[in-house]
Amino acid sequence: MNAKRVVGAIAILFASVSVTSASQAATYAYVSNADSQDISVFQLDKSNGSLAPVETVNVGGTVMPMALSPDHLRLYAGVRSKPYRVVSFAVNPLDGRLIELGNAPLAESMAYISTDATGHYLFSASYGGNMLAVNRIGGNGVVGDVQQTIKTGPMAHAIRTAPDNRYVFASVLGSDAWLRLKLDASNGQLTEDAAPAYSLPPKSGPRHFVFSPDRRFTYLIDELDGKLHVLAFDSTHDTVKPIDTVSVLPANFGAGTPWGADLHLTPDGHFLYVSERTSSTLAAYKVNPSSGKLTRIGTYETEKQPRGFNIDPSGKYLLAVGQLSTNLSAYRIDGKTGKLSAIGQYPVGKGANWVEIVEFNGTNGN
């Protein structure tokens, strides 16, 4: 890192903790572009959902999964070309720009990364390496070396902590398993249960999952069979029981091969959205607050092969990208019905696959 970058990084470290009420609230979106090997940065106008380009940051490798630190002042980007690594960026709350703070090795090509609730550990899942891994994160928010690897069945795909940060869950596509691992928060060590937390039907291919804001439900999308699972989550024991299974496929899907991808809940937990890559669609569902069950609202065409999308912290806007598209589509979410309405398209790089969105309120930085 050159002297100019060091000075800039130090400035961001101070800015991240000294944003005052004099600054304006702002929302920023980050899109990783695997084939362009860069990250597109936008500012989101919360009054109308439009996007303004801020910068494009070269990463120098096949950048794919990203994760924000719990305080939203760091962005971590996983590189899936050799040398496998994670890049730690400082997020400037004043303009959304990124400053690279450091690189650290990843144990393999990682399809998914996330942090624990304290921001002390980075978890990752490797589709090709059939493993999970843990990296320590320093007090400055910069990821350090790998401290643990755990072998799994074939094609580990996602890893996240439970809301209480006592356990980590991971989906393993090739063994149709959703694993539970005990987290020792004092040292970041994971200990896997002898049996999966939830076993899925053969050739389901569990992929991404989310916990509801009220901690009562878990939603898990399959990659291979076009299904979405609703699980009751026992937050006392961190266990689940199946409630329902619905299709993510559009009514006119035909004889194609299902290819489920991503899912996200609105922050209030009222609506759930999923992406399906074969049909290049987003499906919208209304969540029953009592039972957690889903009622389909509609299906929306989106960017080609939509591997990733996300919802802004206000719950008003959804941003979607496609691996075979060089545009991002922005949608307005109707707060009463959950229906999507298109706002516009915005240029991104090639192989766009992941979206992270952060909001700073201008009072205390986030």
VEXPA-148434 format. One record per atom (N, C-alpha, C): x, y, z; residue in one letter. Coordinates in steps of 0.1 Angstrom, whole numbers, padded with zeros to 4 digits, always signed. Layout:
<rs>
XYZA/...
</rs>
This chain:
<rs>
+0009-0012+0000M/+0000+0000+0000M/+0009+0012+0000M/+0007+0022-0010N/+0016+0033-0010N/+0012+0044+0000N/+0021+0054+0002A/+0019+0064+0012A/+0005+0071+0011A/+0002+0075-0001K/-0011+0082-0003K/-0023+0073+0001K/-0022+0061-0002R/-0033+0052+0002R/-0033+0050+0018R/-0022+0050+0024V/-0021+0049+0038V/-0028+0061+0045V/-0024+0073+0040V/-0030+0085+0045V/-0045+0085+0044V/-0049+0081+0032G/-0064+0080+0029G/-0071+0071+0038G/-0064+0059+0040A/-0070+0049+0049A/-0072+0054+0063A/-0061+0061+0068I/-0062+0067+0082I/-0073+0077+0082I/-0074+0085+0072A/-0085+0095+0072A/-0099+0089+0073A/-0100+0078+0066I/-0113+0071+0066I/-0116+0065+0080I/-0105+0059+0086L/-0107+0054+0099L/-0112+0064+0109L/-0107+0076+0108F/-0112+0087+0117F/-0126+0092+0112F/-0128+0093+0099A/-0141+0097+0094A/-0152+0088+0098A/-0149+0075+0099S/-0159+0065+0102S/-0165+0066+0116S/-0157+0072+0125V/-0162+0073+0138V/-0165+0088+0142V/-0164+0097+0133S/-0166+0111+0136S/-0176+0118+0127S/-0185+0110+0120V/-0195+0116+0112V/-0205+0123+0121V/-0208+0136+0118T/-0217+0143+0127T/-0230+0146+0120T/-0239+0152+0128S/-0253+0155+0122S/-0252+0165+0111S/-0240+0172+0110A/-0239+0181+0099A/-0239+0174+0085A/-0235+0162+0085S/-0235+0155+0072S/-0249+0150+0068S/-0250+0147+0055Q/-0263+0143+0050Q/-0264+0128+0051Q/-0276+0123+0054A/-0279+0108+0054A/-0277+0104+0039A/-0272+0092+0038A/-0269+0087+0024A/-0270+0071+0024A/-0273+0066+0012T/-0274+0052+0010T/-0265+0048-0002T/-0257+0038-0001Y/-0248+0034-0011Y/-0249+0019-0015Y/-0248+0016-0028A/-0249+0002-0032A/-0236-0002-0039A/-0232-0014-0036Y/-0219-0020-0042Y/-0223-0032-0050Y/-0217-0033-0062V/-0220-0044-0071V/-0207-0051-0075V/-0205-0064-0072S/-0192-0070-0076S/-0194-0076-0090S/-0184-0073-0099N/-0185-0077-0113N/-0173-0087-0115N/-0177-0100-0116A/-0166-0110-0116A/-0157-0109-0128A/-0163-0107-0140D/-0156-0108-0153D/-0148-0095-0155D/-0153-0084-0150S/-0146-0071-0151S/-0136-0069-0140S/-0137-0078-0130Q/-0128-0078-0118Q/-0128-0064-0111Q/-0140-0059-0109D/-0141-0047-0102D/-0155-0046-0094D/-0156-0035-0087I/-0168-0032-0079I/-0174-0019-0083I/-0187-0019-0087S/-0194-0006-0091S/-0200-0001-0078S/-0198+0012-0076V/-0203+0019-0064V/-0213+0030-0069V/-0225+0030-0062F/-0236+0039-0066F/-0241+0046-0053F/-0247+0058-0054Q/-0254+0064-0044Q/-0269+0063-0047Q/-0277+0058-0038L/-0291+0056-0040L/-0299+0068-0034L/-0307+0074-0042D/-0316+0085-0038D/-0328+0079-0032D/-0330+0080-0019K/-0341+0074-0012K/-0355+0080-0015K/-0354+0092-0021S/-0367+0099-0024S/-0374+0093-0037S/-0366+0087-0046N/-0372+0081-0058N/-0365+0068-0063N/-0355+0063-0056G/-0349+0051-0060G/-0339+0051-0071G/-0336+0063-0076S/-0326+0064-0087S/-0312+0063-0081S/-0303+0059-0090L/-0289+0056-0087L/-0280+0066-0094L/-0269+0071-0087A/-0259+0079-0093A/-0246+0072-0092A/-0238+0070-0102P/-0225+0064-0101P/-0215+0072-0092P/-0208+0065-0084V/-0198+0071-0075V/-0184+0068-0080V/-0181+0055-0082E/-0168+0051-0087E/-0168+0036-0091E/-0158+0032-0098T/-0156+0018-0101T/-0142+0014-0095T/-0142+0004-0087V/-0130+0001-0079V/-0124-0012-0085V/-0112-0012-0090N/-0105-0024-0095N/-0101-0033-0084N/-0104-0046-0085V/-0100-0055-0075V/-0089-0064-0079V/-0087-0066-0093G/-0076-0074-0098G/-0078-0089-0097G/-0091-0094-0097G/-0094-0108-0097G/-0109-0110-0098G/-0113-0122-0099T/-0127-0126-0100T/-0134-0123-0087T/-0139-0111-0086V/-0145-0107-0073V/-0160-0111-0074V/-0164-0118-0063M/-0178-0123-0063M/-0185-0121-0049M/-0184-0129-0039P/-0192-0127-0027P/-0186-0115-0020P/-0196-0107-0014M/-0192-0096-0005M/-0200-0096+0008M/-0195-0089+0018A/-0202-0088+0031A/-0198-0075+0037A/-0207-0069+0044L/-0205-0057+0052L/-0202-0061+0067L/-0193-0053+0073S/-0191-0055+0088S/-0204-0051+0095S/-0206-0056+0107P/-0218-0052+0115P/-0220-0037+0116P/-0209-0029+0117D/-0210-0015+0119D/-0211-0008+0105D/-0210-0016+0094H/-0212-0011+0080H/-0200-0002+0076H/-0189-0002+0083L/-0178+0007+0080L/-0167-0001+0072L/-0169-0014+0070R/-0160-0022+0062R/-0168-0030+0052R/-0162-0031+0040L/-0168-0040+0030L/-0157-0050+0027L/-0161-0063+0028Y/-0152-0074+0024Y/-0156-0080+0011Y/-0146-0083+0002A/-0149-0088-0011A/-0140-0100-0013A/-0147-0111-0016G/-0140-0124-0019G/-0136-0125-0033G/-0123-0129-0036V/-0118-0131-0049V/-0117-0146-0052V/-0123-0151-0063R/-0124-0165-0066R/-0114-0170-0077R/-0105-0161-0081S/-0094-0165-0090S/-0081-0165-0081S/-0072-0173-0085K/-0059-0174-0077K/-0051-0162-0078K/-0045-0157-0067P/-0045-0163-0054P/-0059-0160-0047P/-0065-0170-0042Y/-0078-0168-0035Y/-0076-0159-0023Y/-0084-0148-0022R/-0081-0139-0011R/-0094-0131-0008R/-0094-0123+0003V/-0104-0114+0006V/-0098-0100+0008V/-0104-0091+0002V/-0100-0077+0002V/-0108-0069+0012V/-0102-0062+0022S/-0109-0054+0032S/-0109-0040+0027S/-0121-0034+0026F/-0122-0019+0022F/-0128-0012+0034F/-0123+0001+0036A/-0130+0010+0044A/-0141+0017+0036A/-0153+0019+0042V/-0164+0026+0035V/-0164+0040+0040V/-0163+0050+0031N/-0164+0064+0036N/-0178+0067+0037N/-0183+0070+0049P/-0197+0074+0051P/-0202+0086+0044P/-0192+0095+0041L/-0195+0108+0035L/-0198+0107+0020L/-0192+0098+0013D/-0194+0097-0001D/-0195+0083-0007D/-0194+0073+0002G/-0195+0059-0002G/-0183+0053-0009G/-0173+0061-0011R/-0161+0055-0018R/-0154+0045-0009R/-0146+0036-0016L/-0139+0026-0009L/-0124+0028-0009L/-0118+0025+0003I/-0103+0026+0004I/-0098+0012+0008I/-0089+0006+0000E/-0084-0007+0003E/-0075-0006+0015E/-0078-0015+0025L/-0070-0015+0037L/-0061-0027+0038L/-0064-0038+0031G/-0055-0050+0031G/-0061-0062+0024G/-0053-0072+0022N/-0056-0085+0016N/-0053-0096+0025N/-0061-0106+0025A/-0057-0118+0033A/-0061-0130+0025A/-0054-0141+0027P/-0057-0154+0020P/-0070-0160+0024P/-0077-0166+0015L/-0089-0174+0017L/-0084-0189+0015L/-0090-0198+0022A/-0086-0212+0022A/-0088-0218+0008A/-0098-0213+0001E/-0102-0219-0012E/-0109-0208-0020E/-0115-0212-0032S/-0124-0203-0039S/-0137-0203-0031S/-0141-0192-0026M/-0152-0191-0017M/-0165-0186-0024M/-0176-0193-0023A/-0188-0188-0030A/-0196-0179-0021A/-0193-0178-0008Y/-0201-0170+0002Y/-0192-0166+0013Y/-0193-0153+0017I/-0186-0149+0029I/-0196-0141+0038I/-0194-0141+0051S/-0202-0134+0061S/-0194-0132+0073S/-0199-0123+0082T/-0192-0121+0095T/-0201-0126+0107T/-0195-0127+0118D/-0203-0130+0130D/-0209-0116+0135D/-0217-0117+0145A/-0224-0105+0149A/-0215-0094+0155A/-0204-0099+0160T/-0194-0090+0167T/-0184-0083+0157T/-0184-0089+0145G/-0174-0084+0135G/-0160-0089+0137G/-0158-0099+0146H/-0145-0104+0149H/-0140-0115+0140H/-0150-0122+0133Y/-0146-0134+0125Y/-0153-0133+0111Y/-0146-0137+0101L/-0152-0139+0087L/-0153-0154+0084L/-0165-0157+0081F/-0168-0171+0077F/-0169-0172+0062F/-0166-0184+0056S/-0167-0186+0042S/-0170-0200+0039S/-0176-0202+0027A/-0181-0215+0022A/-0175-0217+0008A/-0169-0229+0006S/-0163-0232-0007S/-0171-0242-0015S/-0177-0239-0026Y/-0184-0248-0035Y/-0175-0258-0041Y/-0163-0254-0046G/-0154-0263-0052G/-0145-0270-0043G/-0142-0264-0031G/-0133-0270-0021G/-0140-0279-0011G/-0153-0279-0011N/-0161-0287-0001N/-0157-0284+0013N/-0157-0271+0017M/-0152-0268+0030M/-0159-0255+0035M/-0158-0253+0048L/-0160-0240+0054L/-0147-0235+0061L/-0146-0222+0063A/-0134-0217+0069A/-0137-0205+0077A/-0128-0202+0086V/-0129-0190+0095V/-0116-0182+0094V/-0117-0169+0091N/-0106-0159+0092N/-0108-0150+0104N/-0098-0146+0111R/-0099-0137+0122R/-0100-0123+0116R/-0107-0113+0122I/-0108-0099+0118I/-0102-0091+0129I/-0092-0083+0125G/-0085-0074+0135G/-0094-0063+0141G/-0089-0057+0151G/-0096-0046+0157G/-0098-0034+0148G/-0090-0033+0138N/-0092-0023+0128N/-0101-0026+0116N/-0108-0038+0118G/-0117-0042+0108G/-0111-0049+0095G/-0098-0052+0096V/-0091-0058+0084V/-0090-0073+0087V/-0094-0081+0077V/-0094-0095+0078V/-0080-0101+0078V/-0077-0110+0087G/-0064-0116+0088G/-0064-0131+0082G/-0054-0139+0087D/-0052-0152+0081D/-0063-0162+0084D/-0064-0173+0077V/-0073-0184+0080V/-0069-0190+0093V/-0079-0193+0102Q/-0075-0199+0115Q/-0082-0213+0116Q/-0092-0216+0107Q/-0098-0229+0108Q/-0104-0233+0095Q/-0103-0246+0091T/-0111-0251+0080T/-0118-0263+0084T/-0130-0266+0078I/-0138-0277+0082I/-0143-0283+0069I/-0140-0296+0067K/-0144-0303+0054K/-0159-0306+0055K/-0166-0305+0044T/-0180-0308+0043T/-0183-0318+0032T/-0196-0320+0030G/-0199-0328+0018G/-0197-0319+0006G/-0200-0324-0006P/-0197-0316-0018P/-0205-0303-0019P/-0198-0293-0024M/-0204-0280-0028M/-0211-0273-0016M/-0203-0269-0006A/-0208-0260+0004A/-0211-0247-0002A/-0222-0240+0002H/-0226-0229-0006H/-0228-0216+0001H/-0233-0217+0014A/-0235-0204+0021A/-0233-0207+0036A/-0229-0196+0043I/-0227-0198+0058I/-0230-0184+0065I/-0238-0185+0075R/-0243-0174+0083R/-0245-0177+0097R/-0243-0168+0106T/-0246-0170+0120T/-0261-0169+0123T/-0266-0176+0133A/-0279-0174+0138A/-0280-0161+0144A/-0292-0155+0146P/-0294-0142+0152P/-0287-0140+0165P/-0286-0151+0173D/-0280-0149+0186D/-0265-0151+0187D/-0259-0154+0175N/-0245-0155+0174N/-0239-0167+0181N/-0248-0176+0186R/-0243-0188+0193R/-0239-0200+0183R/-0246-0200+0172Y/-0244-0211+0162Y/-0242-0204+0148Y/-0235-0212+0140V/-0233-0209+0126V/-0240-0220+0118V/-0248-0216+0108F/-0254-0225+0099F/-0248-0225+0085F/-0248-0236+0078A/-0242-0236+0065A/-0250-0246+0056A/-0252-0242+0043S/-0259-0251+0034S/-0249-0258+0025S/-0251-0271+0023V/-0242-0279+0015V/-0250-0285+0004V/-0248-0279-0008L/-0257-0283-0020L/-0256-0297-0024L/-0244-0303-0024G/-0242-0316-0030G/-0247-0327-0020G/-0248-0324-0007S/-0253-0335+0002S/-0266-0331+0007S/-0273-0321+0002D/-0287-0318+0005D/-0288-0316+0021D/-0279-0309+0026A/-0278-0307+0041A/-0277-0293+0045A/-0283-0289+0056W/-0282-0276+0063W/-0275-0279+0076W/-0263-0275+0077L/-0255-0278+0089L/-0256-0268+0100L/-0254-0273+0113R/-0253-0264+0124R/-0240-0266+0131R/-0233-0255+0134L/-0220-0255+0140L/-0219-0246+0152L/-0215-0251+0164K/-0214-0243+0176K/-0202-0233+0174K/-0205-0220+0177L/-0195-0209+0176L/-0190-0206+0190L/-0177-0207+0192D/-0170-0202+0204D/-0166-0188+0201D/-0174-0179+0207A/-0171-0164+0203A/-0158-0159+0209A/-0152-0167+0218S/-0140-0162+0224S/-0128-0164+0215S/-0129-0174+0206N/-0118-0176+0197N/-0122-0179+0182N/-0135-0179+0180G/-0139-0181+0166G/-0140-0195+0161G/-0137-0205+0170Q/-0137-0219+0166Q/-0151-0224+0164Q/-0153-0232+0153L/-0166-0239+0150L/-0165-0253+0153L/-0176-0259+0159T/-0177-0273+0161T/-0190-0278+0155T/-0189-0287+0145E/-0200-0292+0138E/-0208-0302+0146E/-0222-0301+0145D/-0230-0311+0151D/-0228-0324+0143D/-0231-0336+0150A/-0229-0349+0143A/-0239-0351+0132A/-0251-0345+0133A/-0261-0346+0123A/-0265-0332+0118A/-0270-0331+0105P/-0274-0318+0100P/-0286-0313+0108P/-0287-0299+0108A/-0298-0293+0115A/-0311-0296+0107A/-0309-0298+0094Y/-0321-0301+0085Y/-0316-0308+0073Y/-0322-0319+0070S/-0319-0327+0058S/-0330-0325+0048S/-0326-0322+0035L/-0335-0320+0025L/-0337-0332+0016L/-0347-0332+0007P/-0349-0343-0002P/-0337-0344-0011P/-0334-0356-0016P/-0323-0358-0026P/-0324-0349-0038P/-0312-0343-0042K/-0311-0335-0053K/-0319-0321-0052K/-0321-0317-0040S/-0327-0304-0037S/-0317-0293-0040S/-0305-0295-0035G/-0294-0285-0037G/-0296-0272-0029G/-0297-0273-0015P/-0299-0261-0007P/-0288-0251-0010P/-0292-0238-0010R/-0283-0227-0014R/-0282-0216-0004R/-0289-0205-0006H/-0289-0194+0003H/-0300-0195+0013H/-0299-0188+0024F/-0309-0188+0035F/-0309-0175+0042F/-0320-0172+0048V/-0321-0159+0057V/-0330-0162+0069V/-0328-0155+0080F/-0336-0156+0092F/-0345-0144+0092F/-0357-0146+0096S/-0367-0135+0097S/-0363-0125+0108S/-0367-0112+0107P/-0363-0102+0117P/-0368-0105+0131P/-0379-0112+0132D/-0384-0116+0145D/-0378-0129+0151D/-0369-0135+0143R/-0361-0147+0147R/-0370-0160+0148R/-0382-0159+0142R/-0391-0171+0143R/-0391-0180+0132R/-0385-0176+0120F/-0385-0184+0108F/-0372-0183+0101F/-0369-0194+0093T/-0358-0194+0084T/-0363-0197+0070T/-0358-0191+0060Y/-0362-0193+0046Y/-0350-0198+0038Y/-0351-0209+0031L/-0340-0216+0025L/-0344-0219+0010L/-0336-0214+0001I/-0339-0216-0013I/-0330-0227-0019I/-0336-0236-0027D/-0328-0247-0033D/-0323-0242-0047D/-0312-0247-0051E/-0307-0244-0065E/-0313-0253-0075E/-0315-0266-0072L/-0317-0276-0082L/-0332-0280-0085L/-0341-0278-0075D/-0354-0283-0077D/-0365-0272-0078D/-0361-0259-0078G/-0371-0249-0079G/-0379-0247-0066G/-0374-0251-0055K/-0382-0250-0042K/-0376-0240-0033K/-0385-0235-0024L/-0382-0226-0013L/-0388-0231+0000L/-0380-0233+0010H/-0385-0240+0022H/-0387-0229+0033H/-0398-0231+0041V/-0401-0223+0052V/-0399-0232+0065V/-0390-0227+0074L/-0387-0235+0086L/-0390-0227+0098L/-0397-0233+0108A/-0399-0226+0121A/-0385-0227+0128A/-0381-0215+0133F/-0368-0214+0140F/-0370-0212+0155F/-0365-0222+0163D/-0366-0221+0177D/-0354-0213+0182D/-0356-0201+0186S/-0344-0192+0189S/-0339-0196+0203S/-0346-0204+0211T/-0340-0208+0224T/-0330-0219+0222T/-0333-0228+0213H/-0324-0239+0211H/-0317-0239+0197H/-0319-0229+0189D/-0313-0228+0176D/-0316-0241+0167D/-0328-0245+0167T/-0332-0256+0159T/-0344-0253+0150T/-0346-0261+0140V/-0357-0258+0130V/-0366-0270+0128V/-0379-0266+0124K/-0388-0277+0119K/-0395-0271+0107K/-0397-0280+0097P/-0403-0276+0084P/-0417-0272+0086P/-0421-0261+0079I/-0435-0256+0079I/-0442-0258+0066I/-0434-0254+0055D/-0440-0253+0042D/-0429-0253+0031D/-0433-0257+0019T/-0424-0256+0008T/-0432-0251-0004T/-0426-0241-0011V/-0433-0235-0023V/-0424-0235-0034V/-0429-0233-0046S/-0421-0232-0058S/-0417-0218-0061S/-0404-0216-0066V/-0399-0203-0070V/-0400-0201-0085V/-0406-0211-0092L/-0406-0211-0107L/-0418-0203-0112L/-0417-0195-0123P/-0429-0189-0129P/-0438-0199-0135P/-0451-0195-0136A/-0461-0204-0141A/-0458-0209-0155A/-0451-0202-0163N/-0448-0206-0177N/-0434-0212-0178N/-0429-0217-0167F/-0415-0222-0168F/-0412-0233-0178F/-0422-0242-0180G/-0420-0252-0190G/-0411-0263-0186G/-0403-0268-0195A/-0394-0280-0192A/-0380-0277-0189A/-0377-0264-0186G/-0363-0260-0183G/-0358-0266-0170G/-0345-0264-0167T/-0339-0269-0155T/-0339-0258-0145T/-0345-0260-0133P/-0346-0250-0123P/-0331-0246-0119P/-0330-0233-0115W/-0317-0228-0111W/-0319-0217-0101W/-0323-0220-0089G/-0326-0210-0079G/-0313-0203-0075G/-0314-0191-0070A/-0301-0184-0067A/-0302-0177-0053A/-0308-0166-0052D/-0307-0157-0040D/-0321-0154-0034D/-0321-0150-0022L/-0333-0146-0015L/-0331-0135-0005L/-0341-0126-0003H/-0339-0115+0007H/-0353-0112+0012H/-0354-0108+0025L/-0366-0103+0031L/-0365-0088+0033L/-0376-0081+0032T/-0377-0067+0036T/-0373-0066+0050T/-0367-0055+0055P/-0363-0053+0069P/-0375-0055+0079P/-0387-0052+0075D/-0398-0055+0084D/-0403-0069+0084D/-0398-0077+0075G/-0402-0091+0074G/-0415-0094+0067G/-0421-0084+0061H/-0434-0085+0055H/-0434-0092+0041H/-0423-0090+0034F/-0422-0096+0020F/-0409-0103+0018F/-0409-0113+0010L/-0397-0121+0006L/-0396-0122-0009L/-0384-0120-0014Y/-0381-0121-0028Y/-0370-0131-0031Y/-0371-0138-0042V/-0361-0148-0046V/-0358-0146-0061V/-0346-0150-0065S/-0342-0150-0079S/-0341-0164-0085S/-0345-0165-0098E/-0343-0178-0105E/-0336-0175-0118E/-0325-0182-0120R/-0316-0178-0131R/-0321-0183-0145R/-0327-0195-0146T/-0331-0201-0159T/-0341-0192-0166T/-0351-0187-0158S/-0361-0179-0163S/-0358-0164-0162S/-0347-0160-0155S/-0343-0146-0153S/-0355-0139-0147S/-0360-0144-0136T/-0371-0138-0129T/-0369-0136-0114T/-0376-0126-0109L/-0377-0124-0094L/-0392-0129-0090L/-0393-0136-0080A/-0406-0140-0074A/-0408-0132-0061A/-0420-0127-0059A/-0423-0120-0047A/-0434-0127-0039A/-0432-0127-0026Y/-0442-0134-0017Y/-0445-0125-0005Y/-0458-0126+0000K/-0462-0120+0012K/-0460-0130+0023K/-0454-0125+0035V/-0452-0134+0046V/-0463-0133+0056V/-0469-0144+0060N/-0479-0144+0071N/-0471-0142+0084N/-0474-0131+0091P/-0466-0129+0103P/-0468-0139+0114P/-0479-0146+0114S/-0482-0156+0125S/-0476-0169+0122S/-0478-0174+0109S/-0473-0187+0106S/-0460-0188+0098S/-0456-0176+0093G/-0444-0176+0084G/-0446-0181+0070G/-0458-0186+0067K/-0460-0192+0054K/-0461-0180+0043K/-0459-0185+0031L/-0458-0175+0020L/-0469-0176+0010L/-0474-0164+0005T/-0484-0163-0005T/-0477-0155-0017T/-0478-0162-0029R/-0471-0155-0040R/-0478-0143-0044R/-0470-0132-0046I/-0476-0119-0051I/-0475-0118-0066I/-0463-0122-0071G/-0462-0121-0086G/-0448-0125-0090G/-0446-0125-0103T/-0433-0128-0109T/-0429-0117-0118T/-0416-0113-0118Y/-0411-0102-0125Y/-0398-0105-0133Y/-0399-0102-0146E/-0387-0104-0154E/-0376-0094-0150E/-0363-0099-0150T/-0353-0090-0145T/-0340-0093-0154T/-0329-0088-0149E/-0316-0090-0157E/-0313-0105-0159E/-0306-0107-0170K/-0304-0121-0174K/-0295-0129-0165K/-0299-0140-0160Q/-0292-0149-0150Q/-0289-0141-0137Q/-0300-0138-0130P/-0299-0130-0118P/-0293-0138-0106P/-0280-0138-0104R/-0274-0145-0093R/-0276-0138-0080R/-0276-0125-0081G/-0276-0117-0069G/-0285-0105-0069G/-0291-0101-0058F/-0299-0089-0057F/-0299-0085-0042F/-0305-0073-0039N/-0306-0070-0025N/-0316-0059-0023N/-0320-0057-0010I/-0331-0047-0007I/-0324-0036+0002I/-0327-0024+0000D/-0321-0013+0008D/-0327-0013+0022D/-0319-0007+0032P/-0324-0008+0046P/-0337-0002+0049P/-0342+0007+0040S/-0355+0013+0042S/-0366+0003+0038S/-0363-0007+0030G/-0373-0016+0025G/-0381-0011+0013G/-0377+0000+0008K/-0385+0006-0003K/-0380+0002-0017K/-0367-0002-0018Y/-0361-0005-0031Y/-0354-0018-0032Y/-0355-0024-0044L/-0348-0037-0046L/-0338-0034-0058L/-0326-0039-0057L/-0316-0037-0068L/-0312-0051-0072L/-0313-0054-0085A/-0310-0068-0091A/-0300-0067-0102A/-0290-0076-0103V/-0281-0077-0114V/-0281-0091-0119V/-0276-0093-0132G/-0275-0106-0138G/-0261-0109-0143G/-0257-0121-0142Q/-0244-0125-0147Q/-0242-0123-0162Q/-0253-0124-0169L/-0252-0122-0184L/-0257-0109-0188L/-0257-0099-0180S/-0261-0086-0183S/-0251-0076-0178S/-0250-0064-0184T/-0242-0053-0179T/-0250-0042-0174T/-0262-0045-0169N/-0271-0035-0163N/-0276-0040-0149N/-0279-0030-0141L/-0285-0032-0128L/-0300-0027-0130L/-0309-0035-0125S/-0323-0030-0125S/-0327-0026-0111S/-0333-0014-0110A/-0339-0009-0097A/-0354-0010-0097A/-0359-0014-0086Y/-0374-0015-0085Y/-0379-0008-0072Y/-0391-0003-0073R/-0397+0002-0061R/-0406-0009-0055R/-0405-0011-0042I/-0414-0021-0035I/-0426-0014-0029I/-0438-0018-0033D/-0450-0013-0027D/-0451-0017-0012D/-0451-0008-0003G/-0451-0011+0011G/-0464-0018+0016G/-0475-0017+0008K/-0487-0024+0012K/-0489-0037+0006K/-0485-0038-0007T/-0487-0051-0015T/-0475-0059-0017T/-0463-0053-0016G/-0451-0060-0020G/-0448-0061-0034G/-0457-0056-0043K/-0454-0056-0057K/-0442-0047-0061K/-0436-0052-0072L/-0424-0044-0077L/-0428-0036-0089L/-0422-0024-0090S/-0424-0015-0102S/-0410-0011-0106S/-0407-0012-0119A/-0394-0008-0124A/-0391+0007-0123A/-0379+0010-0118I/-0375+0024-0118I/-0366+0028-0129I/-0356+0019-0132G/-0346+0022-0142G/-0335+0012-0142G/-0327+0013-0153Q/-0315+0004-0154Q/-0303+0013-0154Q/-0292+0007-0149Y/-0279+0014-0147Y/-0268+0005-0151Y/-0258+0011-0158P/-0246+0002-0162P/-0238-0003-0151P/-0234-0015-0152V/-0224-0021-0142V/-0214-0029-0151V/-0205-0036-0144G/-0195-0044-0152G/-0200-0057-0157G/-0191-0065-0162K/-0194-0078-0167K/-0194-0089-0156K/-0204-0098-0157G/-0204-0108-0147G/-0209-0104-0134G/-0218-0094-0134A/-0223-0088-0121A/-0231-0099-0113A/-0228-0101-0100N/-0233-0112-0093N/-0237-0110-0079N/-0233-0099-0073W/-0236-0097-0059W/-0239-0082-0056W/-0248-0079-0047V/-0252-0066-0043V/-0252-0064-0028V/-0245-0054-0023E/-0246-0050-0009E/-0250-0036-0008E/-0258-0032+0002I/-0264-0019+0003I/-0262-0014+0017I/-0257-0002+0019V/-0255+0003+0033V/-0261+0017+0034V/-0266+0020+0046E/-0272+0033+0048E/-0265+0040+0060E/-0262+0053+0058F/-0256+0061+0069F/-0266+0072+0072F/-0269+0074+0085N/-0280+0083+0088N/-0276+0097+0091N/-0263+0100+0090G/-0258+0113+0092G/-0257+0118+0106G/-0261+0110+0116T/-0261+0114+0130T/-0249+0107+0137T/-0248+0094+0135N/-0237+0086+0142N/-0230+0078+0132N/-0231+0080+0119G/-0223+0072+0109G/-0230+0060+0104G/-0240+0054+0110N/-0247+0043+0104N/-0260+0041+0111N/
</rs>
